[in-house]
Structures are given as structure tokens and as C-alpha cells.
Amino acid sequence: MTVSKERLRVRRARPDDLDALVGFAAEEARDAEGAEKQTATLRRGIAAALADERLGRYCVLVDAADRRLGNVSAVTEWSNWHAGFYWWVQSLYIEPAHRGRGLTARLLDAVAEEARRQGGLDLRLYVYSQNRRALRAYEKLGFREAGYRILIREL
């Protein structure tokens, strides 16, 4: 089913979007990393963010009938060096049938607009190093390497 790009909009996620957001997160993990995530954990994490935007802000890409086609989420990180918040794009997913039509830009523009309204410093994201498709898409949209490496220490 083809949907006109003009008839799509990005809106803030609501509690009734939870099932779709959980499904999108699971698909994103499979697409990006070939990883399987626990549905109960995804549900708990996303529900917490929907209830408290300090944990994350979710937006949903919908068609004219409010059918969910994708989502984006962002979290903020305080910078004492710059006395402001970095906005980290934490997840972004678009159903495969709707990819390649500029919708990633649409979702990221919605986050950027909100970040600007709130005095954010910049948008940041991390990408699984083997996800070449995502790397190309983000670079095309003006993202660049920041010169930092992400390291983790398991607890």
C-alpha cells in the first residue's frame, strides 16, 4: 500500500501507541544488529518513557488514518561544558514498505525542531558499525563522525 508523503505527519506518542512502539523496537533490533530483544523488557522500557518524558521522548509517524508507520525516540544528556542538553536519537524505525521516501528526515526534523525549541545543543546518535544502510542515510542527512568512540563496561 502506497501512502502519499504529504498525508503523513509526525505526532507525539501516546500510551495507546505502546504495542506499535514495542513491535517497532523489536524490528529495529533485528534490522540493525540481528538481535532479538525481550518483548516484556521493551514494553517496560517504552511504557516508562511514555509515562515520564525525562526518560525518553517518542514520536510516531502516522498516515491520514493515524496508522503507525514508524517512530523515533530521543533522550537528553546534560553537558556541563556547554550548559545545555545534547539530544540523542535513541531509536528510529520505519516500516520497510515506506523506506526510501525521505521519512527518516521527517522524523529527525521533528526531533530537531523540539530540541531547538528547548534550547538543545545538537542531535547525536550512535549506529551499529555494521549497519551500512543506516550509516549512509544519517550521513546523507548531515550527521558526521564526532571523533568519539563508544565504550561499555558490563555491570
C-alpha positions in Angstrom: 0.0 0.0 0.0 1.5 3.3 -1.1 0.8 6.3 1.1 1.3 9.9 -0.1 4.2 11.5 1.7 2.1 14.7 2.1 -0.6 12.9 4.0 1.9 11.7 6.6 2.6 13.5 9.9 4.7 13.1 13.0 3.0 13.3 16.3 3.9 12.8 19.9 3.5 9.2 21.0 0.6 8.3 23.4 0.0 5.4 25.7 -2.2 3.7 23.1 0.9 3.6 20.8 2.7 1.2 23.1 2.1 -2.0 21.2 3.3 -0.5 17.9 6.4 1.0 19.6 7.3 -2.3 21.1 6.9 -4.0 17.7 9.0 -1.3 16.0 11.8 -1.6 18.7 11.9 -5.4 18.2 12.1 -5.0 14.4 14.7 -2.2 14.7 17.0 -4.5 16.8 16.6 -7.3 14.2 17.3 -4.9 11.3 20.2 -3.1 12.8 22.0 -5.8 14.7 20.3 -9.1 14.0 19.4 -9.1 17.7 16.4 -10.5 19.4 15.0 -8.4 22.3 12.7 -9.5 25.1 9.2 -8.1 24.4 8.5 -7.7 28.2 11.6 -5.6 28.7 10.9 -3.5 25.6 7.3 -2.9 26.9 8.5 -2.0 30.4 11.2 0.4 29.0 8.9 2.2 26.5 6.0 2.4 28.8 8.2 4.1 31.4 9.3 6.7 28.8 5.8 7.3 27.7 4.8 8.0 31.3 7.9 10.2 32.0 9.4 12.1 29.1 12.6 12.7 31.2 13.4 9.1 30.3 12.7 9.5 26.6 10.5 11.3 24.1 8.8 9.2 21.5 7.2 10.5 18.2 5.2 8.4 15.8 5.0 8.7 12.0 1.3 8.2 11.0 -0.8 8.3 7.9 -4.1 10.2 7.5 -6.0 7.3 9.3 -3.5 7.5 12.2 -1.9 4.2 11.2 1.6 4.0 12.7 4.3 3.6 10.0 7.4 4.3 12.1 8.8 6.1 15.1 11.7 8.0 16.6 12.8 8.5 20.2 15.3 10.8 21.8 16.9 11.2 25.2 18.7 14.2 26.6 22.2 14.4 28.2 23.3 17.4 30.2 26.7 18.9 29.2 28.4 20.8 31.9 30.9 22.0 29.3 28.2 23.7 27.3 25.5 24.2 29.9 22.9 22.6 27.7 21.4 19.3 26.6 22.6 17.1 23.8 19.7 15.3 22.2 20.5 11.7 21.4 18.4 9.9 18.9 17.9 6.6 20.6 15.8 4.7 18.1 14.4 5.2 14.7 12.3 2.8 12.7 10.3 3.0 9.5 8.3 0.0 8.2 10.1 -1.5 5.2 7.3 -0.7 2.7 7.7 3.1 3.5 11.5 3.3 3.4 13.5 5.3 0.8 11.0 8.2 0.6 12.6 10.8 2.9 10.7 9.8 6.0 13.9 9.4 8.1 14.5 13.1 7.5 10.9 13.8 8.5 11.3 12.0 11.8 14.7 13.6 12.6 13.4 17.0 11.7 10.6 16.6 14.3 13.2 15.8 16.9 15.4 18.7 15.8 12.6 21.1 15.9 11.7 20.1 19.5 15.3 20.2 20.5 15.7 23.8 19.1 12.5 24.9 20.9 14.0 23.6 24.2 17.5 25.1 23.6 19.2 21.8 22.7 22.8 21.9 21.6 22.7 19.3 18.8 21.4 16.0 17.7 23.6 12.9 18.3 23.2 9.3 17.6 25.1 6.1 17.6 24.8 3.5 14.9 25.8 -0.2 14.9 29.0 -0.3 13.0 27.8 -3.0 10.6 24.6 -1.2 9.7 25.9 0.4 6.5 22.4 1.4 5.3 21.8 3.4 8.4 25.2 5.0 8.3 24.7 6.1 4.7 21.2 7.5 5.5 22.4 9.5 8.5 25.5 10.9 6.7 23.2 12.0 3.8 21.1 13.9 6.4 24.2 15.8 7.7 25.4 13.7 10.5 29.2 13.2 10.8 31.6 11.3 12.9 32.2 13.1 16.2 35.6 11.8 17.0 34.5 9.8 20.0 34.3 6.0 20.4 31.6 4.4 22.5 33.0 2.0 25.1 31.0 -0.1 27.5 31.7 -1.9 30.7 29.2 -4.6 31.7 27.8 -4.4 35.2 
